């Protein structure tokens, strides 16, 4: 099979493919106005013969950027009469108790675009008030007057009985096929009214823009005679068909970043690393995730943006902490003379000042260039020459003159601030979760990850850093390892040992049928589907639950001793205590259906014996600033593709390669493994 993975980031579009039994790569600037142009260029640079490809896997930041920039469709919300303000009120908790400027999440749909219809369904699915269809029809005229482009429908207890939502969907879709309609039960069948409404609103808000992009992408690929399947990376670490992605774009909010974590998990498993920290620094953001036993954690809930005022999304998502600290993050000075880095980014256009496209604000990449950490002639294998004078002018004008700093002092300040911000993110997925960083390995990738990984690892005492092959395009590589995956959920609330047998069996049957139908819709043989059930359990009186694997309804009805023991053990692992004598209840039943990939070339390539290219004569030395702007150090400079397995490089050193650069500070030691990865021992004794 010939397959390619294409990852569109805020700054670069990356491609990695398995074509004719070999790995091909490319990296090009993202085109914000038309991302498909970046896709086309990446395929051309990699010399991919479109008719000869069998599958294209794709991840993009378009959905999450639409939310963060609030540039989605003009969206209306339809809900049950009397519950118009559920979405606006949100939760009563105050996440940042001591923040005087705290404010609640601002809904994506304004109150004046929220409409009520007479209807009511009870929590057990019984119809208390029939749907007033005339009221739904009457809304159509208002939608036309208001210029509505998308509609989110989220009725009270529709997770228990979606009949009224289905009927509203039928009316709207028949009368206005041009509207993007999202029905909550089609996205998730789970209780928690606010989060369910927010998730539905998110899907509708981003729907028209994402669907338009995916249709354009599909149109381009088909016009180029691509005959195979197009799969889109999901936030849960799996992939879905492009057709499903057009209907449920909310499922691809973190489609790009999670692919890299999936790849890092595969690498950790193959190398026998039990606990790792995945660290991905791109052009716009830095992402990190805790990887245990070969896989990142999956959380049943996520907040897009800041935890306190972001948009809740109640779907399975790889547990990633993301901050606005990438290579293109802009450095700026506040009125009090403090330097800040991000979250604003120069993006791909105009990009850093050193790109020479007119940006006059210094960014992290400019700082690395000024400090000698980047090679102006070798950036992207020499395809993009960097303008050092332009970077220095931006640094002096925006930071140096206002603060009385030399150009190198200002640049080093930017790097220190960025490293500190990223180390806090790494702490959030390790220390904050009860994991000692000293017992982990950091797997760093992305265009900027290897450049900053050693400094971050030293700051939080991570003893070693692993830089995989192709770090600059590693997220695209991770897509080639992702399985097809679909998650289903049904709310079932009751005490274990006192559940209604018929209801439990009905819910398991519904989930099985839903999974089989999705396999059929996506053209996957039933025999290739892997069905796994989970029960969301908690002690009676608790708010949040823990998913525990179950095999069948019998595990919840009769033979629940093993499930009880598994829950107590997991509760103790997560929270440091358990209560075996307390009553236990269930709140949801989940089904995860996966279909493993048939091709494993990408995984096997990770461990293939490394064959270096011919030695590069441009290797040598140059001055690099590490900790003292006034005292740069002579650092050896080597070309990574030419390094044989077993090569040992002591810092200070700079290891360059086509799409990334690895910085080895003094005291750290890098070794090229048999498979060509860089394993760096960190001199944690010099950490401050």
N, C-alpha and C positions, 0 to 999 in steps of 0.2 A: 504493500500500500504506500502511495505517495501522499503525505499529509504535510500541512503547514499550519503553524500557529502565528497569529498576528495580534500584537498587543499595541493598542493606540493609547499613548499616554498624553499628558498635557504638553510635553515638549518633543518627545521622539516617538516614532512608530517603529516597533521592532518586529522582526520576522525570524523564526527558526523553523526549519522544515526537515523532514526525513524524506529525501527524494532519491530514488534509485539506490537505496541502501546506504546513503551518506547524509551527513548533517550539512545543511546550507543555512546561511544567516544573512541578514542585512539590517541596517539601521538608517533611518532617514527622518528629517524633521516632520513633525505633525503639521497638517494644514488645518487650522481651526475652522476656517470658512467652509471647507469641504474635506472631511477626514478620509473620504474614499480616494482622494488624490494621493494621500500618504500610503494607503494600502496598495494602490497601483504602482507607485514608485518602489515600494519595498519588494513587491513581487518581481518587478523588472530587474532590480539590483541583484536579487538572488537567482536570476535566470530561471525562473519557474515556468515550465510549459503548462499553461492552464488546462488544456485538454487532457494532459497526463496526470493531473492531480485527482485524488479520490475523496479528499476531505479537507475543508478549511475550518480551523478553529479560531475563534475571534473573541477578544476581550476589549472593552472600551470604557472610558471614563465619561461618556456622553450623558448617561443617566444621572450619575451622582453630581456631575458639574451642572446639569440643568437645575437640580435642587439647590445646590450651594449658591448658584448665581440667581436663583429664583427667576429663571427665564423660561418656565414651562407654559403650558396652554392656559387659556382662560377657562377655568374649571368651575363647574357647579357641583354641589353636594346635595343629594336627596336622602333624607332620613325619616324616621318615624315621628309622627306628630307628638310634640312635647319634649323632643330630645335634640332640638336644633343646636344647642350650645355645648353638647358633649365634646365636640372637637375643639372648641375654643377654650373651654374650662380646663381640659387636660387632667393632670394629676394634682393633688393637693400638697404633695411633698415639695420641699425646697432643698434642692440638691446642694447648693452652695449657701449654707446657712449664714455665713459671715460676709457674704458679698453684698455690699450696700447697693450695688448697681445691678443686682440680679433681676432678670426678667424671664417670664415664661416663654416657651416656644411660640413663635408667631405662626398661626396656621397658614398653609399654602392657599387655602380657599377662604375668602373673606366671608364675614357673617351675612352680608347682603346677597351673597351667591349661594347661601345654604337654604334649602327649601324642605318643608315638611309635607308628608302625605299621611292621611288617616289610614292606619293599619296597626296591628299589634300581634306579635307572636310571643308566646311564653317561653321560658328557659328550657322547657322540655319539648318544644316544637308544636304545642297546641295553639291553634288560631283563636285568639281572643277577640280581635276586631278584623273583619274582612278588609281587603285592600280596596280603596276607593280609586278605581281605574280612571274615572272622569277627572280626578284631581291630577293624575299623572299626565293625561292628555293635555290638560290646561297648561301645564308647565312648558309644553313645547313652544307655544307662542312667546313666552317670556324668554326662553333660551335663545330664540332667534333675535329678539329685540336686544338682548344683552350681549350678543356676539359670542355665545358659549361655544367652545371647541371640544370640550371633554366633560363627561359627567361621571361622578363617583356615586355609587349607590350603596349605602350601608345602613340596613334596617336593624332594629333591635332584635337580638336573638336569631338573626338569619343563619347563624352557624348551626342552629338546631333544626331549623326548617327554612330552606331557602325559597319556598314556593312563591312568596310575594316578590322577592328580588328577581326571580326568573321572569315573572310576568311583567315587571317594570322594564326589564331588559328587552323583552319581546316587543313591547310598545315603542320604546325609544329607538331600537334598532330598525324596526320596520318603517317608522315615520322619518327618521333622520339617520340614514346609513353613513352620513359624513361625520357624525359625532363619534369620538372615541369613548366607548362605554365600558366602565369597570364595575362589576358586581362583586361585593366583598366575598361572597361564598366561593367565587371562582378563583380568588387569590388565597384565602385561608378559611378554614372552618373551625375557628377557635374563639373562645370567650375572651374577655377584656375589651370592653367597648371602645375606649379611647384609642388604644393601640391598633385595634382592627380598623377603626375609622381612618386613622392616620396612614396606615398601610394602603388602604383603598384610595385615599386622596393622593398619595405619592404616585401610585400606578397611573391614575388618570392624569395627573399634572405633567408627568414626563412622557406619557404615552404618545401623543401626536409627533413630538420631536424625535423620539427614539424610533418609532415605527417608520417615520419618513426616512431616517438615516438607514435603517436596516433594509428597507425596500430598495433604496438607492444602491446600497452595497450589493444586495442580491442581484439587482439588475446589471450592475457592472460585471460581476463574476460570470453571470450567464451569457452576457454579451461577448465575453472573452472565451466562450465555449467551455466553461468549467462544468463538468458533468456530475460532480459528486455532491456529497452532503455538506451543508453549512451548519456548524454548531457554535453556539454562543456560550461563553463561560458564565457560570452562575456564581452568585455570592457564596453559595454553600460548598464550593470546591468541585462541583460537577459541571457537566455541560448539558445544554438543552437544544432543541431544534430551533432554527431561526423563526419558524412560524409561531412557536410557543413564546419566544422572546418578544415578538411583536405584540402579543396579547398581554404578556406579563413582564413588561420591562423593569418593574420594580425588583425582579429577581436577579437583575444584572448590575445592581448598584456598585458592588465591589468586584466586578468581573475581572478587571485587570490585576489588581494587587493580589487576589487570592491564588492566582495561578502560580506565582512565584513561590508562595508558601507551600503549595502542593508539591512543586518540584524540590523544594528544600527538604520537605518531609521524606520524599522518596530517597534523596541522597543520604539523609541521616540514617534511614533504615538500612540502606545498602552498606553503610560504613559502620553499623553497629553503635550509633550514637543514640542513647536512650532519651536524653533531654537536650533540646537545642533552642536557640532563639533565632528565628528568621528575621533578617534585617534587610530591607529593600529601600534604597535611596535613589529616587529618580530625579527628573528635572523640576517637578512641581512639589512633591511631597516625599516624606519618609514614612515607611510602614514597618511595623514589627509585630511578631506573633510568637507565642510559645508553642513549640512542637514537641510532642511527647509520643514515644514509640512509633515514629514515622508519620505522624499526622498532626495538623493543627487542631485546636479545639473548635467545636461548632457550638455557637450560642444561639438560643431560640429568642433572639431579640437584638436590636441594634439601634443606635441613634446616629443619624446622618448629620454631621456637624458636631458642635460642642455638646458634651453630655448634658449640660444644664438647659440649653435652649435650642437643641437640635430637633430634628424630626424623627420620632420613633417609628421603627419598622419591625413588625412582629413576624419575621421570617427567619429560617435558619441561615446564619452567616458565619463564615470563618472568623474567629475572634481576633481581630486586627486592631491595633492602635495606630492611628494615622495622624500626622501633624504636618503643618505647612512649612516644612524645612527641606527643600530640595535644592538642586543645583541652581535653579532659576529664582530662588526666593530672594526678594529684594531687601536690602539692608537700608534702614532709615533711622533718623534721629528724632526723638520726641522733644517737646518744648523744654524739658528739663535736662537735655543733653545726654539722654540714655540711648544706647544703640539697640535696635531691634532687628531681628531677621525674620521675614515673613509676617503673616501668612500669604501676603500678596506675592504673586510670581510674575516674572517677565514672560513665562510661557515659551512657545516656539516662535512667536512673532510679536515683538521684535527679538525676544531672547536676551541673553546676557549682553552687556556692553561690548564684550570682546568678540561677539558675533559680527559686529560692524553694521548692524541694521538700524542704528539710530537711538538705541536705548541709552539714556544718560544716568541711569541709576545702577549702582554696583550690586551684584548678586554674589552668591556663594561661589559659583564657577569663576567669576572674575577674581575673587580673593584667592582661590587655589592657584590660578594662573600667575598672579602677582607674586605669590610665595614660592614659586618654582615647582609646585607640585604637579602641574600639568605641562605638557609639551605643546607649545603653540603650533609646531609643525606636524605633529603626529596625531592630532585630535581626529577621531573617526578615520584612522589609518591615513591621515593626511588629506582626506576629502574636504575638510573644513579647516582652513587656516584661521587661527585665533589672533586677534588684534590686541597686543599687550598695551600699546599706548592708549587705546580707547578705554581699556579696563582701568588703567591708572588715572586717566582724566576723570572718569566717573567716581573713582574712589576718593580722589582729592577734592572734587567739587562738592560731593554730598556728605562726606564724612571727615576727610582730612582737614580742610579749612575750617568748618564749623567747630571742630573739637580740638584743633591744634595738634593733630596726629600726623606722623609721616605716613606715606602710602602703605608701607609694610605694616606699621602698627595698626592702621585701620583694617587692613586685610586680615591680620591675625586676630583682631577683635571679633570680626565677623565669624571666623572659623570657630573660635572658642565658644561664642554664643550658640552657634548652630549645633556644635557637638554637645553642649550642655542640654539643649532642648531635646535632642535625639536620645541622649542617655536617660532622660526622664521618661521618655516613651518606652525604652527598653526596661526600665525599672517597673513600669506599669504592668508589663506582661510577665515579670519574673518575681521581684521582691514583693510587689503588691499581691501576688497570688501565692505567697508562701514558698516560692522557689528560690533557692540560694544560687545566685549567678555563678558562684565559684564551682558549681557542679554542672555547668552547662558549656556548650560550645556555640559560638555565634556563627551562623551561616550568612555571609554578607554578599549581596548582589545588587543589581541595578547599576546605572552608569556611575553613580557617586558612592554607592555602598562601600566598595573596597578602599576608597580614598579616605573614608572617615571611620571605618570599622575598628581599627586598632586603638584609636584615641578613645572611642566610646567604650570598648571592652576594658581598657585600662581603668577608666573612671569608675566602673562598677565591678571590677575584679573578675571579669570573665577570663579564664586562663588561656583559651585558644580561639582562634578565628579560622574559619574554613571559607576560602574563596573558590567557588566551583568554576569549572570550565564555562566559558561564555557568560560571565557574570553580567555583562551589559545588556544581554538579551535573554536573561534567565527566565523572566516571567513568561515570555513567549514559548520557551522550551517547556516550562511547566504545563502549558496547555496541552502539549502532546502526551501528557501522562494522566490527564483528567478523565474519569469515567463519566458516562451518561448517568445523571442522577435526577430523581424527582422525589420531593417530600410531600406527604399527605398527613393531615391531622383531623381528628374529630374530638370535640370536647365530651368528656364523660366524667362527671363528678360524683363521687360516692366513696364510702369506706370499704377498704379491702376486707373481704369476708362477708360483706352484706350487699354486694352488687346484684343487680337483676341479670340473671343468666341470659335471657333472651336479648336484652339490650346490648350486653357485651358482645355476644355472638353477631348481632346485627351490625355493630360498628366495625368489628373485624372484617365482616363480609363486605361492607361498603368500601372499606379501604382497599381490600384485595381487588375488588372490581375496578376501582378508580385507577389502581396501579396497572392492571392489565390493559385497560382502555388506553392509557397513555403510552404504554409500550407499543400497542397496535398503531396508534396515531403517528408515532415517530418511526414506524417501520422496523421495529426491533423484535426479533423472535421471542416468544414467551419463555422459551427454555433458557435464554440468555439473561433473563431478569433475576436479580438477587433480591428477595423480599425479606426485610428485617423490621420487626415490630419493636416499639419502645413504649413504655408507660411513664407518663410524667407523675411522679410520686412525691408526697410530702407528709410530714407529721401533721396531724389535725391541729389547726390553729396557725400554721405557717402560711406565708404569702406566696413564696416561690417554690417551684418543684424541681426535681432532678430526673432526667430521663434515664430509665433503667431498661435494659434489653429484656424482652419477653418472647416466648416462642408461639404461644397460642392463647385463646381465651381461658384455657384451663389454668394458666399461671396466675390469673387474676381472680378466678372463681373458686378453685379447689386447692391446687398445688402451689400455694403462694409462699411457702416457707423459704424457698430458694430466692425468690424475688425480694422478700423481706430482708434476708441476710445481705443480698447484694446492695440494697438501698442503704442499710445501716453502714455498710463498709464504705460506700461512696460518700455518704454524708460525713463520716469521720475523716475521710481523706480530704474533703473540700473545706470543712469547717473546724476540724480538730476535735469533734465530739459527735456522739450519736445517742439516741434514746430508744433502745430496743423494746422498752416496756410501753412506749407511747403508741397510741392508735395511728394508723397510716391510712391515707386516702389517695385516690387517683383524681387527676383533673383532665388529662388528655391521653389519647392513644395516638401514636404516630406510626407511620409506615415510611420507611426509606427504601426506595427501589433504585437499584443501580444496575448498570450493565458494563462489566469490565471491558477495557480496550483489548482488541485482538492483537494489535501490534505493540511490541514492547521495545522497539529499537531505541527510543529515547532513554528508557531506563537502562538498557544494556550499554548504551553509549557512555553513560555516566561512569561506568566502571571499566570501560575498555582500556587496554594498555595504551599509554600515551606515546605518540610518535612525534617528536619535535621536528620543526622545519629547520632549514639551514640557518646557521648562526648569522645574526644581524650585525654588520660592522658599525652601526650607528651607536651601539652601546658605549657608555662612557661614564662621565660624572657631570654633575651640575650643582649649583648652590640651591639648597632648599631650606626654607624657614620652618622650624618645628615649634620651639617654645619661646625663643627670644628673637624678636624682629630685628634686632641690631646684630645678631650673631648667627647668620645662616651657616648650615653645615654642608660639607662636601658629601653628597649622596651618590652612590653608584646607581646608574640607570641601565636597566636590562629590558630586553624584549621577551615577553613571556612565551610566545609561541615557539621560541628557539631554545627554551630551557629543557634539558633532559630530565627525566625522572630521577629523583634522588638529589637534585641540585639544592644546596643550602645557601640561603642569602641572609646575611646579617644586616640589620639596620645600622645607620640610616641608608635607605635604598628606595628607589622608585621602580616598580615593575609595570611596564606599559604593555598594552595589547590593543587590538583594533577598536574595541568599544568600551574600554574602561581602563582605569589606572589604579594600582594598589600601592598604598604608601606604607612603608615599613619604618617606624620610628626607631631611634637608637635604643638598643637593648632587646628589641623583638627579633625573632628568628623565623624565617619562612623556609619551608621545605616543599619541594614539588613531589607529590605522591605518585605512585605507580600509574594512577589513572589520569594524572595531569592536573589535579586540584592543588591549590596552595594551602598548606596547613601552617598557620602562624602561631608560634608560642609567644604569649604576651608577657612582658616583664612587669607583672602586676606589683612587684615590690617598689616600682617607681611611681605608683599611682599616688595622687595627692589626696 
